Structure formats: C-alpha cells, structure tokens
Amino acid sequence: MFRYVHQCPACGGTIRPAQIGFREASSFPCPNCGALVAVYTPRRSAIFIASILSAATFSYLCGQRGLALILTAFLGSPLLLVFMGFLVGLIATPKLVRASPNQPVMHVRDGDVSLHLTDEPPR
C-alpha cells in the first residue's frame, strides 16, 4: 500500500488523499461507507513545545539575552513550528480514526469544499 493511502477504520476501504481534500483538520465522511473519520495527530502539542524551546535555545546560543532573547524566540518559534511540522509529516504519516459525532464535518463534492458546524444536513 502507498504511504499516503489510508484505510477507513470503519469499513477498511481505501481512501486516497485526493478524496480527503486539502484540509485534514476536521472530520470528513468516508467516500466508501459514509462513516465519519478524522486524521489523528497526537504530536501537535509536542511540536509546539519543541519549537518554542528550540527557538529559545538557538537564540541563547547565538548570544541573545534579556528582551532580545524573548523577541527572537517569539519570532523564531512560528518558523520552527512550520518546519518541524513538515518534518514530522514526512517521517510519520498520520492515521485515520473514527470521529466523534460532535466534530465539525467537512463535505467534499465536485471539487467544492464546505464546512458544516451544525448537525444539519447539507443543502
């Protein structure tokens, strides 16, 4: 099986990234069985903390002290957050899990993406 091709946790059907859409942060219905699935990313908080600590450490090692240390760490941590998130995404692919029914649902139809924050069916 390909690296980014996932299996539905409910029916075991194949889900390709093109069927998920560009935003994997919310839940979406399985194209095979219609069950709500979501992308499980347990490393988000660890990446956030690591980016802040790495930016502060790098700033300190470069000779920054006091307010300059705080400013460079504050400005450098978003860049490290994006970079570390990219690296983790390449090394460890995320898994699909069954979503809880109260998560926002993303519907993908004919290339159009819509996000519904209520339990009402799409119109």
VEXDO-524651 format. One line per field, with one value per residue: residue number from 1; residue in one letter; z, y, x of N, C-alpha, C, CB in turn. Coordinates in nm, 4 decimals. Atoms other than C-alpha are relative to their C-alpha. Glycine has a CB too. Layout:
N
nr: NUM	...
rest: A	...
n_pz: Z	...
n_py: Y	...
n_px: X	...
ca_pz: Z	...
ca_py: Y	...
ca_px: X	...
c_pz: Z	...
c_py: Y	...
c_px: X	...
cb_pz: Z	...
cb_py: Y	...
cb_px: X	...
***
This chain:
123
nr: 1	2	3	4	5	6	7	8	9	10	11	12	13	14	15	16	17	18	19	20	21	22	23	24	25	26	27	28	29	30	31	32	33	34	35	36	37	38	39	40	41	42	43	44	45	46	47	48	49	50	51	52	53	54	55	56	57	58	59	60	61	62	63	64	65	66	67	68	69	70	71	72	73	74	75	76	77	78	79	80	81	82	83	84	85	86	87	88	89	90	91	92	93	94	95	96	97	98	99	100	101	102	103	104	105	106	107	108	109	110	111	112	113	114	115	116	117	118	119	120	121	122	123
rest: M	F	R	Y	V	H	Q	C	P	A	C	G	G	T	I	R	P	A	Q	I	G	F	R	E	A	S	S	F	P	C	P	N	C	G	A	L	V	A	V	Y	T	P	R	R	S	A	I	F	I	A	S	I	L	S	A	A	T	F	S	Y	L	C	G	Q	R	G	L	A	L	I	L	T	A	F	L	G	S	P	L	L	L	V	F	M	G	F	L	V	G	L	I	A	T	P	K	L	V	R	A	S	P	N	Q	P	V	M	H	V	R	D	G	D	V	S	L	H	L	T	D	E	P	P	R
n_pz: 0.0000	0.0085	-0.1281	-0.0397	0.0212	-0.1297	-0.0047	-0.0888	-0.1198	-0.0126	0.1013	0.0565	0.1378	0.0300	0.0113	0.0532	-0.0452	0.0853	-0.0456	-0.1289	0.0168	-0.0401	-0.1429	-0.0714	-0.1416	-0.0493	0.0423	0.1329	0.0201	0.0827	0.1313	0.0243	-0.0857	-0.0558	-0.1423	-0.0290	-0.0360	-0.0220	-0.0033	-0.1373	-0.0087	-0.1431	-0.0234	0.0166	-0.1168	-0.0134	0.1013	-0.0446	-0.1109	0.0518	0.0804	-0.0920	-0.0691	0.0976	0.0346	-0.1150	-0.0124	0.1107	-0.0252	-0.1107	0.0504	0.0904	-0.0789	-0.0371	-0.1423	-0.0422	0.0875	0.1339	-0.0032	0.0034	0.1316	0.1050	-0.0229	0.0369	0.1456	0.0651	-0.0270	0.1061	0.1120	-0.0397	-0.0088	0.1357	0.0458	-0.0742	0.0430	0.1317	-0.0175	-0.0636	0.1014	0.0926	-0.0682	-0.0556	0.0628	-0.0948	0.0098	0.0010	-0.1083	0.0039	-0.0619	-0.0859	0.0767	-0.0242	0.0697	0.1255	0.1133	0.1261	0.1146	0.1260	0.1136	0.1296	-0.0133	-0.0934	-0.1388	-0.0915	-0.1380	-0.0701	-0.1422	-0.0681	0.0394	0.1089	0.1251	0.0981	0.0907
n_py: -0.1172	-0.1224	-0.0650	-0.0936	0.0601	0.0500	0.0875	-0.0463	0.0839	0.0632	0.1028	0.0523	-0.0446	-0.0854	-0.1435	-0.0721	-0.1399	-0.0843	0.0151	-0.0668	-0.1439	-0.0678	-0.0272	0.1245	-0.0292	0.0344	0.1317	0.0066	0.1309	0.0962	0.0082	0.1363	0.0412	-0.1168	-0.0183	-0.1161	0.0286	-0.1192	0.0244	-0.0003	-0.0562	-0.0172	-0.0684	-0.1448	-0.0751	0.0238	-0.0814	-0.1385	-0.0207	0.0154	-0.1169	-0.1110	0.0268	-0.0053	-0.1403	-0.0658	0.0536	-0.0516	-0.1430	-0.0113	0.0409	-0.1052	-0.1144	-0.0889	0.0009	-0.0942	-0.0230	0.0486	0.1452	0.0246	-0.0385	0.0929	0.1285	-0.0186	-0.0128	0.1182	0.1228	0.0392	0.0589	0.1357	0.0795	0.0449	0.0898	0.1265	0.0672	0.0566	0.1166	0.1080	0.0506	0.0852	0.1180	0.0816	-0.0358	0.0038	0.1128	-0.0315	0.0592	-0.0360	-0.1307	-0.0136	-0.0671	-0.1444	-0.0726	-0.0611	0.0925	-0.0621	0.0682	-0.0268	0.0411	-0.0587	-0.0972	-0.1058	0.0396	-0.0798	0.0415	-0.0152	0.0051	0.0511	0.1355	-0.0032	0.0521	-0.1047	-0.0320
n_px: 0.0839	-0.0777	-0.0247	0.1048	0.1313	0.0448	0.1164	0.1065	0.0055	0.1316	0.0282	-0.1238	-0.0142	-0.1136	0.0263	-0.1157	-0.0018	0.0850	0.1378	0.0145	0.0027	-0.1223	0.0013	0.0209	0.0116	0.1329	0.0462	0.0588	0.0610	-0.0727	0.0640	0.0492	0.1117	0.0666	-0.0298	-0.0841	-0.1385	-0.0818	-0.1437	-0.0495	-0.1345	-0.0264	-0.1268	0.0121	-0.0470	-0.1436	-0.0671	0.0123	-0.0932	-0.1368	-0.0363	-0.0277	-0.1259	-0.1094	-0.0236	-0.0635	-0.1353	-0.0799	-0.0220	-0.0957	-0.1311	-0.0483	-0.0438	0.1099	0.0335	0.1030	0.1146	-0.0346	0.0217	0.1449	0.0516	-0.0441	0.0665	0.1401	0.0104	-0.0556	0.0745	0.0936	-0.0741	-0.0383	0.1218	0.0337	-0.1058	0.0091	0.1229	-0.0289	-0.0861	0.0764	0.0923	-0.0745	-0.0529	0.1080	0.1268	0.1111	0.0927	0.1422	0.0774	0.1418	0.0216	0.1176	0.1052	0.0111	-0.1050	0.0445	-0.0070	-0.0371	0.0586	-0.0684	0.0820	-0.0337	-0.1072	0.0365	-0.0154	0.0803	-0.0129	0.1269	-0.0242	0.1182	0.0362	0.0971	-0.0548	-0.0304	0.1104
ca_pz: 0.0000	-0.0754	0.2035	0.1998	0.1017	0.4168	0.5114	0.6632	1.0278	0.9880	0.6596	0.5657	0.2278	0.0606	0.0988	-0.1187	-0.0192	-0.3170	-0.1668	0.1672	0.0432	0.1346	0.4988	0.7093	1.0422	1.0664	1.0245	0.6878	0.5647	0.4221	0.0442	0.0652	0.3639	0.4792	0.8355	0.9947	1.0050	1.1181	1.0989	1.4313	1.5013	1.8601	1.8154	1.7776	2.1323	2.1377	1.8140	1.9546	2.2764	2.0897	1.8519	2.1394	2.3296	2.0152	1.9229	2.2745	2.2873	1.9446	2.0363	2.3613	2.1841	1.9331	2.2194	2.2680	2.6253	2.8006	2.5842	2.2629	2.3640	2.4231	2.0946	1.8790	2.0433	1.9932	1.6277	1.5510	1.7033	1.4306	1.1640	1.3564	1.4176	1.0439	0.9707	1.2462	1.1457	0.7887	0.9028	1.1296	0.8447	0.6216	0.8811	1.0480	0.8396	1.0314	1.0971	1.0327	1.3264	1.3691	1.4501	1.7268	1.6019	1.7533	1.5452	1.2513	0.9299	0.6006	0.2877	-0.0445	-0.3583	-0.7142	-0.6041	-0.3705	-0.0010	0.2656	0.6444	0.8461	1.2164	1.2992	1.2726	0.9964	0.6624	0.3756	0.1421
ca_py: 0.0000	0.3507	0.5733	0.8304	0.5989	0.5221	0.2620	0.3580	0.2424	0.1522	-0.0426	-0.0955	0.0724	0.2637	0.6442	0.8424	1.1951	1.3438	1.2111	1.3808	1.7340	1.9945	2.0469	1.7347	1.9091	1.8300	1.5122	1.4018	1.1206	0.8096	0.8007	0.4250	0.3768	0.7320	0.6854	0.9924	0.9638	1.2125	1.2437	1.1590	1.3773	1.3233	1.5127	1.8677	1.9850	1.8223	2.0005	2.3313	2.2976	2.1766	2.4745	2.7240	2.5548	2.5202	2.8856	2.9986	2.7684	2.8759	3.2434	3.1934	3.0119	3.2973	3.5392	3.6925	3.7909	3.9660	4.1211	4.0339	3.6649	3.6797	3.8618	3.6330	3.3233	3.4617	3.5481	3.2320	2.9765	3.0022	2.9330	2.6338	2.5170	2.5020	2.3387	2.0762	2.0025	1.9473	1.7106	1.5115	1.4857	1.3376	1.0963	0.9747	0.9713	1.0479	0.7802	0.7818	0.7177	0.7186	1.0706	1.1671	1.2900	1.6397	1.7284	1.9686	1.7769	1.8664	1.7750	1.7449	1.7381	1.8013	1.9887	2.2235	2.2097	2.3200	2.3051	2.2481	2.3279	2.2019	1.8620	1.9785	1.8010	1.9987	2.1759
ca_px: 0.0000	0.1218	0.2485	-0.0321	-0.3179	-0.5168	-0.7740	-1.1073	-1.1193	-1.4883	-1.5050	-1.1386	-1.1892	-0.9082	-0.9074	-0.6675	-0.5540	-0.7421	-1.0652	-0.9998	-0.9441	-0.6898	-0.7944	-0.7469	-0.8000	-1.1709	-1.3667	-1.4985	-1.7222	-1.5588	-1.6186	-1.6843	-1.9160	-2.0028	-1.8704	-1.7137	-1.3352	-1.0716	-0.6959	-0.5316	-0.2277	-0.1110	0.2159	0.0775	0.1421	0.4871	0.5820	0.4561	0.6580	0.9680	0.9531	0.9385	1.2209	1.4337	1.3878	1.4770	1.7823	1.9037	1.8593	2.0502	2.3360	2.3582	2.4263	2.0832	1.9976	1.7099	1.4406	1.6261	1.6158	1.2414	1.1746	1.3880	1.2414	0.8898	0.9531	1.1509	0.9151	0.6439	0.9059	1.0352	0.6788	0.6097	0.9446	0.9092	0.5504	0.6681	0.9436	0.7117	0.4610	0.7296	0.8640	0.5444	0.2278	-0.0934	-0.3540	-0.7280	-0.9623	-1.3385	-1.4536	-1.6907	-2.0285	-1.9879	-1.6795	-1.7217	-1.7863	-1.6212	-1.8155	-1.6321	-1.8473	-1.7356	-1.4249	-1.6190	-1.5390	-1.7830	-1.7595	-2.0766	-2.0564	-2.4045	-2.5651	-2.7965	-2.7588	-2.6011	-2.8432
c_pz: 0.0000	0.1349	0.0465	-0.0313	0.1314	-0.0163	0.0992	0.1229	0.0161	-0.0980	-0.0607	-0.1453	-0.0171	-0.0164	-0.0468	0.0472	-0.0840	0.0413	0.1323	-0.0183	0.0547	0.1490	0.0745	0.1491	0.0564	-0.0466	-0.1373	-0.0173	-0.0907	-0.1352	-0.0306	0.0810	0.0628	0.1476	0.0184	0.0439	0.0136	-0.0003	0.1433	-0.0001	0.1468	0.0307	-0.0072	0.1178	0.0200	-0.1006	0.0409	0.1104	-0.0487	-0.0822	0.0888	0.0700	-0.0947	-0.0383	0.1135	0.0176	-0.1089	0.0189	0.1103	-0.0465	-0.0965	0.0744	0.0386	0.1494	0.0246	-0.0973	-0.1424	-0.0094	-0.0116	-0.1378	-0.1099	0.0174	-0.0422	-0.1515	-0.0731	0.0195	-0.1059	-0.1216	0.0311	0.0120	-0.1366	-0.0491	0.0697	-0.0369	-0.1360	0.0130	0.0623	-0.0982	-0.1021	0.0647	0.0452	-0.0617	0.1020	-0.0266	-0.0050	0.1143	-0.0199	0.0779	0.0909	-0.0752	0.0219	-0.0608	-0.1239	-0.1165	-0.1259	-0.1132	-0.1265	-0.1124	-0.1238	0.0121	0.0938	0.1417	0.0853	0.1397	0.0709	0.1488	0.0798	-0.0485	-0.1115	-0.1272	-0.0987	-0.0958	-0.1418
c_py: 0.1239	0.0696	0.0875	-0.0494	-0.0664	-0.0963	0.0577	-0.0898	-0.0724	-0.1154	-0.0618	0.0384	0.0965	0.1451	0.0659	0.1455	0.0923	-0.0085	0.0713	0.1493	0.0616	0.0259	-0.1273	0.0213	-0.0403	-0.1398	0.0092	-0.1377	-0.0875	-0.0085	-0.1377	-0.0332	0.1166	0.0221	0.1211	-0.0463	0.1325	-0.0408	0.0167	0.0482	0.0269	0.0855	0.1521	0.0785	-0.0196	0.0836	0.1470	0.0313	-0.0091	0.1213	0.1204	-0.0203	0.0075	0.1438	0.0740	-0.0470	0.0543	0.1489	0.0205	-0.0352	0.1019	0.1274	0.0967	-0.0139	0.1013	0.0081	-0.0498	-0.1518	-0.0325	0.0320	-0.0967	-0.1376	0.0081	0.0055	-0.1249	-0.1258	-0.0320	-0.0617	-0.1431	-0.0916	-0.0545	-0.1009	-0.1357	-0.0774	-0.0655	-0.1257	-0.1180	-0.0594	-0.0889	-0.1311	-0.0931	0.0441	-0.0104	-0.1183	0.0502	-0.0744	0.0371	0.1289	-0.0036	0.0798	0.1506	0.0798	0.0661	-0.0957	0.0783	-0.0843	0.0412	-0.0555	0.0755	0.1104	0.1151	-0.0540	0.0910	-0.0594	0.0299	-0.0180	-0.0443	-0.1403	-0.0022	-0.0552	0.1130	0.0213	-0.0029
c_px: 0.0886	0.0048	-0.1161	-0.1402	-0.0395	-0.1154	-0.0998	-0.0027	-0.1335	-0.0177	0.1257	0.0217	0.1162	-0.0454	0.1292	-0.0042	-0.0878	-0.1462	-0.0248	-0.0156	0.1264	0.0078	-0.0304	-0.0231	-0.1358	-0.0369	-0.0649	-0.0617	0.0868	-0.0700	-0.0574	-0.1247	-0.0752	0.0242	0.0902	0.1385	0.0753	0.1460	0.0478	0.1444	0.0328	0.1215	-0.0102	0.0554	0.1502	0.0791	-0.0024	0.1011	0.1441	0.0423	0.0322	0.1333	0.1195	0.0326	0.0682	0.1440	0.0911	0.0312	0.1028	0.1409	0.0595	0.0377	-0.1091	-0.0291	-0.1115	-0.1159	0.0264	-0.0199	-0.1483	-0.0563	0.0427	-0.0620	-0.1465	-0.0180	0.0508	-0.0812	-0.1062	0.0695	0.0427	-0.1208	-0.0396	0.1021	-0.0077	-0.1262	0.0163	0.0849	-0.0745	-0.0998	0.0677	0.0440	-0.1115	-0.1319	-0.1132	-0.0929	-0.1435	-0.0677	-0.1466	-0.0196	-0.1215	-0.1058	-0.0096	0.1142	-0.0580	0.0224	0.0334	-0.0580	0.0737	-0.0867	0.0438	0.1049	-0.0317	0.0100	-0.0859	0.0121	-0.1312	0.0251	-0.1213	-0.0281	-0.1029	0.0615	0.0293	-0.1143	0.0434
cb_pz: 0.1211	-0.1057	-0.0090	-0.0670	-0.1201	0.0910	0.0390	-0.0725	0.1223	-0.0218	-0.1101	0.0121	-0.0467	-0.1269	0.1371	-0.1557	-0.0013	-0.1469	0.0138	0.0896	0.0679	-0.0730	0.0352	-0.0206	0.0241	-0.0476	0.1025	-0.1110	-0.0597	0.0689	-0.1067	0.0320	0.1086	-0.0232	0.0593	0.1090	-0.1064	0.1336	-0.0964	0.0644	-0.0847	0.0638	-0.0994	-0.0208	0.1266	-0.0188	-0.1383	0.0496	0.1117	-0.0855	-0.0972	0.1041	0.0661	-0.1255	-0.0355	0.1283	-0.0054	-0.1331	0.0376	0.1169	-0.0685	-0.1044	-0.0734	-0.0837	0.0880	0.0178	-0.0025	-0.0348	0.1294	0.1076	-0.0348	-0.0002	0.1486	0.0636	-0.0470	0.0492	0.1347	-0.0440	-0.0333	0.1322	0.0585	-0.0971	0.0241	0.1508	-0.0042	-0.0887	0.0861	0.1257	-0.0701	-0.0526	0.1197	0.1553	-0.1220	-0.0063	0.1186	-0.1365	0.1396	0.0581	-0.1069	0.1355	0.0331	0.1478	-0.0376	-0.0252	-0.0174	-0.0132	-0.0120	-0.0022	0.0279	-0.0661	-0.1329	-0.0289	0.0444	-0.0457	0.0697	-0.0517	0.0475	-0.0234	0.1187	-0.0232	-0.0628	-0.0774	0.0313
cb_py: -0.0004	0.0932	0.0830	0.1315	-0.1037	0.1150	-0.1454	0.0000	0.0840	0.1029	0.0592	-0.1481	0.0650	-0.0489	0.0615	-0.0071	0.0518	-0.0408	-0.1467	-0.0295	0.0599	0.1289	0.1090	-0.0907	0.1467	0.1027	-0.0589	0.0288	0.0154	-0.1410	0.0374	-0.1004	-0.0898	-0.0106	-0.1267	0.0891	-0.0927	0.0709	0.0963	-0.1415	0.1306	-0.1330	-0.0473	0.0368	-0.0435	-0.1492	-0.0188	0.0276	-0.1029	-0.1270	0.0352	0.0138	-0.1369	-0.0806	0.0691	-0.0272	-0.1523	-0.0223	0.0691	-0.0913	-0.1345	0.0317	0.0727	-0.0314	0.0325	0.1361	0.1485	0.0370	-0.0607	0.0840	0.1401	-0.0117	-0.0414	0.1274	0.1224	-0.0237	0.0102	0.1203	0.0853	0.0030	0.0832	0.1196	0.0633	0.0265	0.0987	0.1030	0.0363	0.0514	0.1141	0.0742	0.0416	0.0114	-0.0909	0.1305	-0.0967	-0.0370	0.0477	-0.1141	0.1086	0.0691	-0.0611	0.0266	-0.0939	0.1330	-0.0780	0.0139	0.0316	-0.0634	0.0240	0.0552	0.0541	0.0538	0.0055	0.0056	0.0711	-0.1020	0.1328	0.0914	-0.0759	0.1427	-0.1008	-0.0344	0.1338
cb_px: -0.0956	-0.0581	0.1245	0.0220	0.0010	-0.0405	0.0399	-0.1386	0.0263	-0.1098	-0.0838	0.0017	-0.1277	0.0720	-0.0501	0.0029	0.1413	0.0148	-0.0344	0.1195	-0.1217	0.0124	-0.1023	0.1178	0.0239	-0.1050	-0.0987	0.1061	-0.1404	0.0074	0.0984	0.1085	0.0505	-0.1442	0.0667	-0.0647	0.0681	-0.0376	0.0765	-0.0113	0.0120	0.0177	0.1011	-0.1437	-0.0767	0.0314	-0.0667	-0.1425	-0.0250	0.0107	-0.1136	-0.1126	-0.0050	-0.0360	-0.1311	-0.0800	-0.0024	-0.0731	-0.1319	-0.0414	-0.0104	-0.1057	0.1026	-0.1272	0.1254	0.0595	-0.0348	0.1463	0.0575	-0.0723	0.0465	0.1522	0.0109	-0.0547	0.0780	0.1367	-0.0658	-0.0803	0.1231	0.0755	-0.1139	-0.0074	0.1370	0.0023	-0.1154	0.0713	0.1195	-0.0732	-0.0666	0.1213	0.0845	-0.0051	-0.0283	-0.0788	0.0188	-0.0647	0.0518	-0.0892	-0.0172	0.0364	-0.1306	-0.0056	0.1166	0.0740	-0.1336	0.1553	-0.1510	0.1440	-0.1500	-0.1251	0.0338	-0.1429	0.1485	-0.1487	0.1195	-0.1063	0.0450	-0.1222	-0.0526	-0.0510	-0.0970	0.1254	-0.0583
***
